[in-house]
Amino acid sequence: MRSTRTPASRRGRRTVLAATGLVAALALTATACNGSEDSASDKPDATSSQAAADGGKVKMSADLAGKLKEHGIDVDRWKDGGWKDWDKDKWLSDAKDFVNPVIEGLWKPERMQSADEADKTVTTKDASAGQGVSDPDPAPVRAQAEKTPYHRNAAPVGKVFFDSPDGPAVCSGTVVKDVNHPGKSNLVWTAGHCVHAGGNGGWYRNIVFVPAYNDLGKSEAELGNANQSEIAPYGNWWANWASTSNQWIQGGSETGGDGAAYDYAVLHVKPEQGAKSLEETVGAALDVDFSAPSAAEARKMGAWGYPAAPPYNGEKMFKCVDVPGRFSLSPSLPTMYRIGCDMTGGSSGGGWFRVLNGKSVLVSNTSIGPADNTWLAGPQLGRDAEALYQNMSKTYGGQ
């Protein structure tokens, strides 16, 4: 929908998304660190780069430089803004064609704040196609603001920024564990439509993940004077590879389309500055539940994200908790989960969590919703999603 994004850190290891009782709500909680909340040892490291003009220093491996040349892309022109040239006939679309060189300083705070939601609003016609399979519309649930600072209450959640043909755009995302590289994950879960335009488009550009964005939950006005560590407390993390489902690449559309039930993606990221892994830097990551439980089995679910379309502005983190129902776009497609929630565009890609064996795990992500913003729907994560995740982990996880 809504786009509209082990070893302990020195701040102390967090027990992430520990639920304090499903009857109340899911909670992204952190165990208390030594010292007071304001102690220096509890503050996130400011690893983000200094701001530079658009077209700053480009960092890339020889392999990536070669790949750009293979596609007829001049590295120097790319650095100087050539990535803004969206020739639809040359829009890289195939799964193997993803390229995303690091441009230091491109995502300055003011550029982040200018990013628009990349919405995926399901139409009445789409919603009625699955009648007989979908459960009744859920009652609306008002999103609740997450407690600040986010790095203590929702450390794995952040924003995904990217460039689209219409300009800078934004989604939400979640740091997830890498089963093949325990304690050192560089994986981020988000929606497919936050990285790829679907059947009529290709890969977006300059994709970056910012965990715990706007850590103190400052207002839009206050952010004008905020320093870099408050806006991006753990720095900017560039996707050096992204994977989404073939179903989304081939069938995704402006309203979700046939790809909506497969609207998920995994990013492998690296820091713009620094050497530690994302999990080590943030101090938190979530397991992914690929069992695809039925809505009845799953009981309560919570969705977290940064809604950016009115009445929200994308600067603060919110959450909705509800009992999921079934939602279908077609009897021929897998059933999706649906919960009541008034989060708007920008919350797309944000993780959905449930409690499994006493731990909170990621079970879905925000994909689509209606024009009146009364509910959200997300894909079930089964064998196809697990295969995509495992391939990303085994192929890129150790990099």
Secondary structure, 3 states (H helix, E strand, C coil): CECCCCCCCCCCCCCCCCCCCCCCCCCCCCCCCCCCCCCHHHCCCCCCCCCCCCCCCEECCHHHHHHHHHCCCCHHHHHCCHHHCCCHHHCCCCHHHCCCCEECCCCCHHHHHHCEECECECCHHHHHCCCCCCCCCCCCCCCEECCCCHHHHCCCEEEEEEEECCEEEEEEEEEECCCCCCCCCCEEEECHHHCECCCCCCECEEEEEEECCCCCCCCHHHHCCCCHHHHCCCCCEEEEEEEECHHHHHHEECCEECCHHHCCEEEEEEECCCCCCHHHHHCCCECECCCCCCHHHHCCEEEEECCCCCCCCCCCCEEEEECCEEECCCCCCCCEEEEECCCCCCCCCCEEEEEECCEEEEEEECCEECCCCCEEEECCCCHHHHHHHHHHHHHHCCC
